[in-house]
Amino acid sequence: SLWVSGQKYTFCQTCADLTEHPRCDHGVASAAACEYGAALAPTPVEYCEHQCKAEGFCCSSLAAGSEGAISCTQACVMRALGKSWQDMASAYDGLCNRNHSGCSLDV
């Protein structure tokens, strides 16, 4: 799990909103979910959930990622709470670059 600005994020739960979409058939399949979420403009949680789901990403509950990865919604809300895109982006070895590396994360 990870705490960012008072919000707890977990990464190893089963998502309640899995779909047959290629980005969402088993949960958070790659850093793409986090990258997309981190690229969204900081907005309320509902907007992040809606935008990520509209792009085909699942695990839209703020409380749960899966497969040891940060979900699109979690990344979007982290940005809204003050994390920079560079803090998140895999290209900068940011939080999205977890490679399914476990259920907890300290920042």
N, C-alpha and C positions, 0 to 999 in steps of 0.2 A: 504494500500500500504506500501511498504518498500523500503528504499533507501540503497543500499550497494555499496560502492566505486563508487558513482556517477551514478549508474544504478537503475532505478525505476522498481519495481515489483508490479503488482496488482494481487489480488487473487479472485475477485468476478465477473468475466466476463464470458460470454459464449464463449467457445473455438470454433474456426473455423474449427478444424480438428477432430471432434468427429468421432469415428468408432464403429463398433459392437463388438470390442474386449472387453472382460470382464474388462480389466483395464481402459477402455476408453469409456464406453457406456454413461456415464452422465457427464464426466469431470474428474477432479482429485478426485478419489474415496477414496483414503486412503493415509496415510503417505508413502506407498510403492513407489509412484512416486518420492517423495522428497528423500527418502532413496536411491533409485537407482541413481538418478541424483547426489546426494552428493557423492556416491561411485565412480563415474566416475573420471578418471584422469583429472585434469584441462586442458582444451583445448579450442579452439575457439568456438564461439556460434554455428557455423554450425555443428561441430562435436557433440556437446551436443544435438542439435535438432535431428540429424540423429540417434544417439545412443538411445535416449529415444523413438523415433518413432519406431525404429527397435525392441525394447522391448515391443511394444504395448501400450506405454503411449501416451496420446494425450496432447492437450494444448501446442503444441511445439513452439508457438510464445513466445519469451522471455518476451513480454510485458504483457501476460495474463495467470493467473492461473484461477481456478474456484472453486466453492463450498467452498470458504474461505481457500483454501489450496495452498501450494507451489507446482508448477509443477516440473516434472523431469528436464526439460530444465532449469527452473529458478534455481533449486538447483545446477545443474551442473555448471552453469555460476557463481553462488555465490561462489562455490568452486574455480573456475578459478580466481576469483577476490580476493581470499585470505581467505575465511572462511574455517576453519578446518572441517574435518569430524565430530569431536566431537561437534563443534558448530551447526552442522546440525542434527545429528542423534537423533532419538527419545529415544534411549537407554540412552542418556546423557541429556535428556530433552531439546534437541536442537530445532532449528527452524522447523524441520519436524513434531514435536509433537504439531501441531496446533489444531487438532481435529475439523477442520472446524470452527475455532474460529473468523471469521469475515473478513472484507475486508481491514483492515489496521493493520500494525504491526510496532512498534518502536523498534529499536535495539540500 
